[in-house]
Amino acid sequence: MRMIINVNKNNYYLHFLLFLVNLYEILLIMKLLLKYFLILLNFLLLISYSYSKEELNIYSARQEVLMRPLLDLFENKFNIKINMISAKANQLINRILQEGDFTKADLLLTTDVGRLHLAKEKNIFQKIDSTSLINLIPKNYRDEENYWFGVSLRARIIVYDSNKVNESSLKGYLDLANSKWTDNILVRSSSNVYNQSLISAMTINYGESEVKKFLEKFINNFARKPSGGDRDQIRAVASGEGDIALVNSYYFLKMKNQDEGEKIKHVLGYFPQDSIMKTHINISGVGVIKNSKNKKNAIKFIEFLVSNEAQKIYAEINYEYPIRKNIMLNNFMQKYNNFEKDDINLSDLAKQNKKSIMLMDIAGWQ
């Protein structure tokens, strides 16, 4: 009897020991499964994060350093990472064309309506339906089919040596053909889109025959062979190579505001106008790329650029003018914002570009 009890007792311990062994093995298996589950979970989360990460890729003809305050503001406000590639406008357009369906570009940001129109002609933009953009951007500063949108304004102005020229002698653009300016006008090449757009605007305002006559006389008033950029024309006026020059307003305003050594103190700005044409206005603008992978973010960025806050920052950083009215600028910019703007539709102006190039070539404007 005693032996039977001992045997039962031993069996009990044996079963309990086997139970513990099995439990240990189960725990080891569960631990291993948990480890693989966590690895799989982290992998899935990583994939999910990479696909859900918000970003925006901008190809910009404007330097990133000039745009950075706006980019930072947008990134912080919307939690969207902006990647920017900066280069010349034509280089960026060609790059987008070459990249085709595989382009990473979501937006093209560039200067002058002529370049925006070229991009549209190359079929790299897509039509955008945004009530906000249509309501905020004046009709004459956006594409008639909403393929591109202006975000800031610049004027094509005359700068002059105030030691040699009295402001009262300055008139509208047609007056630049007057013989009183013989050998005194500085201007860059006719291949420059800023000059092409000016001639397009003049053709719309004055008519083609009048512009032909203007160009024939205008080129005889050049102080030197057209060369350099707008800044070079301003420096040439300052050094006495010529009395007046045609330049974009933002080049002059930036140089003027940063002129600590007063090297161009005697160089002043004039906004041309006559009874027919007021000061020629152009834009910097943007379009959403046809193959954009982040279309919603691209539209959000354009809408951000025309907001009150961004309009003020954009204008003051780049020395341009807001696309919208009633945006209060700093004292320096406000000082140069009291002029009458030509109000032609820039879509119509862009269509004149090829004809303007032809007229300039026939006249001999190099």
HURAQUI-V578017 format. One record per residue. N is the residue number from 1. RES is the residue in three letters. NEAR is the number of other C-alpha atoms within 10 Angstrom. Layout:
<<N:RES:NEAR> <N:RES:NEAR>>
This chain:
<<1:MET:5> <2:ARG:6> <3:MET:8> <4:ILE:9> <5:ILE:10> <6:ASN:11> <7:VAL:11> <8:ASN:11> <9:LYS:12> <10:ASN:12> <11:ASN:12> <12:TYR:12> <13:TYR:12> <14:LEU:12> <15:HIS:12> <16:PHE:12> <17:LEU:12> <18:LEU:12> <19:PHE:12> <20:LEU:12> <21:VAL:12> <22:ASN:12> <23:LEU:12> <24:TYR:12> <25:GLU:12> <26:ILE:12> <27:LEU:12> <28:LEU:12> <29:ILE:12> <30:MET:12> <31:LYS:12> <32:LEU:12> <33:LEU:12> <34:LEU:12> <35:LYS:12> <36:TYR:12> <37:PHE:12> <38:LEU:12> <39:ILE:12> <40:LEU:12> <41:LEU:12> <42:ASN:12> <43:PHE:12> <44:LEU:12> <45:LEU:12> <46:LEU:12> <47:ILE:11> <48:SER:11> <49:TYR:11> <50:SER:10> <51:TYR:9> <52:SER:9> <53:LYS:10> <54:GLU:15> <55:GLU:17> <56:LEU:23> <57:ASN:21> <58:ILE:21> <59:TYR:25> <60:SER:22> <61:ALA:20> <62:ARG:19> <63:GLN:13> <64:GLU:16> <65:VAL:11> <66:LEU:12> <67:MET:16> <68:ARG:14> <69:PRO:14> <70:LEU:19> <71:LEU:21> <72:ASP:14> <73:LEU:14> <74:PHE:19> <75:GLU:16> <76:ASN:10> <77:LYS:10> <78:PHE:13> <79:ASN:13> <80:ILE:17> <81:LYS:17> <82:ILE:17> <83:ASN:15> <84:MET:19> <85:ILE:15> <86:SER:17> <87:ALA:16> <88:LYS:14> <89:ALA:21> <90:ASN:14> <91:GLN:12> <92:LEU:21> <93:ILE:21> <94:ASN:14> <95:ARG:14> <96:ILE:24> <97:LEU:16> <98:GLN:11> <99:GLU:12> <100:GLY:14> <101:ASP:12> <102:PHE:12> <103:THR:17> <104:LYS:19> <105:ALA:27> <106:ASP:27> <107:LEU:28> <108:LEU:26> <109:LEU:25> <110:THR:26> <111:THR:24> <112:ASP:21> <113:VAL:29> <114:GLY:25> <115:ARG:21> <116:LEU:29> <117:HIS:21> <118:LEU:16> <119:ALA:24> <120:LYS:19> <121:GLU:10> <122:LYS:13> <123:ASN:13> <124:ILE:22> <125:PHE:24> <126:GLN:18> <127:LYS:15> <128:ILE:17> <129:ASP:12> <130:SER:13> <131:THR:9> <132:SER:14> <133:LEU:23> <134:ILE:15> <135:ASN:9> <136:LEU:14> <137:ILE:19> <138:PRO:15> <139:LYS:17> <140:ASN:16> <141:TYR:26> <142:ARG:23> <143:ASP:22> <144:GLU:14> <145:GLU:11> <146:ASN:17> <147:TYR:23> <148:TRP:27> <149:PHE:29> <150:GLY:32> <151:VAL:29> <152:SER:25> <153:LEU:22> <154:ARG:25> <155:ALA:23> <156:ARG:22> <157:ILE:23> <158:ILE:26> <159:VAL:24> <160:TYR:26> <161:ASP:24> <162:SER:17> <163:ASN:11> <164:LYS:12> <165:VAL:14> <166:ASN:10> <167:GLU:13> <168:SER:6> <169:SER:8> <170:LEU:17> <171:LYS:16> <172:GLY:18> <173:TYR:24> <174:LEU:20> <175:ASP:17> <176:LEU:25> <177:ALA:20> <178:ASN:13> <179:SER:13> <180:LYS:11> <181:TRP:18> <182:THR:17> <183:ASP:16> <184:ASN:20> <185:ILE:26> <186:LEU:28> <187:VAL:25> <188:ARG:23> <189:SER:16> <190:SER:19> <191:SER:13> <192:ASN:11> <193:VAL:17> <194:TYR:24> <195:ASN:21> <196:GLN:25> <197:SER:26> <198:LEU:20> <199:ILE:27> <200:SER:27> <201:ALA:28> <202:MET:22> <203:THR:19> <204:ILE:16> <205:ASN:16> <206:TYR:13> <207:GLY:12> <208:GLU:17> <209:SER:9> <210:GLU:13> <211:VAL:21> <212:LYS:18> <213:LYS:13> <214:PHE:19> <215:LEU:21> <216:GLU:17> <217:LYS:17> <218:PHE:23> <219:ILE:23> <220:ASN:19> <221:ASN:19> <222:PHE:22> <223:ALA:20> <224:ARG:16> <225:LYS:13> <226:PRO:17> <227:SER:14> <228:GLY:11> <229:GLY:14> <230:ASP:21> <231:ARG:16> <232:ASP:17> <233:GLN:25> <234:ILE:29> <235:ARG:18> <236:ALA:19> <237:VAL:24> <238:ALA:22> <239:SER:14> <240:GLY:13> <241:GLU:17> <242:GLY:25> <243:ASP:24> <244:ILE:32> <245:ALA:27> <246:LEU:23> <247:VAL:25> <248:ASN:22> <249:SER:24> <250:TYR:23> <251:TYR:18> <252:PHE:24> <253:LEU:19> <254:LYS:17> <255:MET:16> <256:LYS:18> <257:ASN:12> <258:GLN:11> <259:ASP:12> <260:GLU:10> <261:GLY:7> <262:GLU:11> <263:LYS:13> <264:ILE:19> <265:LYS:13> <266:HIS:13> <267:VAL:22> <268:LEU:21> <269:GLY:21> <270:TYR:20> <271:PHE:23> <272:PRO:22> <273:GLN:21> <274:ASP:12> <275:SER:7> <276:ILE:10> <277:MET:21> <278:LYS:19> <279:THR:24> <280:HIS:24> <281:ILE:24> <282:ASN:26> <283:ILE:25> <284:SER:22> <285:GLY:23> <286:VAL:26> <287:GLY:27> <288:VAL:26> <289:ILE:28> <290:LYS:21> <291:ASN:20> <292:SER:22> <293:LYS:18> <294:ASN:18> <295:LYS:18> <296:LYS:12> <297:ASN:21> <298:ALA:24> <299:ILE:20> <300:LYS:14> <301:PHE:20> <302:ILE:22> <303:GLU:19> <304:PHE:20> <305:LEU:24> <306:VAL:23> <307:SER:17> <308:ASN:15> <309:GLU:13> <310:ALA:20> <311:GLN:24> <312:LYS:22> <313:ILE:18> <314:TYR:21> <315:ALA:22> <316:GLU:19> <317:ILE:15> <318:ASN:17> <319:TYR:22> <320:GLU:27> <321:TYR:27> <322:PRO:25> <323:ILE:25> <324:ARG:19> <325:LYS:12> <326:ASN:8> <327:ILE:14> <328:MET:12> <329:LEU:17> <330:ASN:10> <331:ASN:9> <332:PHE:13> <333:MET:19> <334:GLN:12> <335:LYS:10> <336:TYR:14> <337:ASN:14> <338:ASN:9> <339:PHE:14> <340:GLU:14> <341:LYS:18> <342:ASP:17> <343:ASP:14> <344:ILE:17> <345:ASN:17> <346:LEU:26> <347:SER:20> <348:ASP:15> <349:LEU:24> <350:ALA:22> <351:LYS:16> <352:GLN:19> <353:ASN:23> <354:LYS:12> <355:LYS:15> <356:SER:26> <357:ILE:21> <358:MET:12> <359:LEU:20> <360:MET:21> <361:ASP:14> <362:ILE:13> <363:ALA:17> <364:GLY:13> <365:TRP:20> <366:GLN:14>>
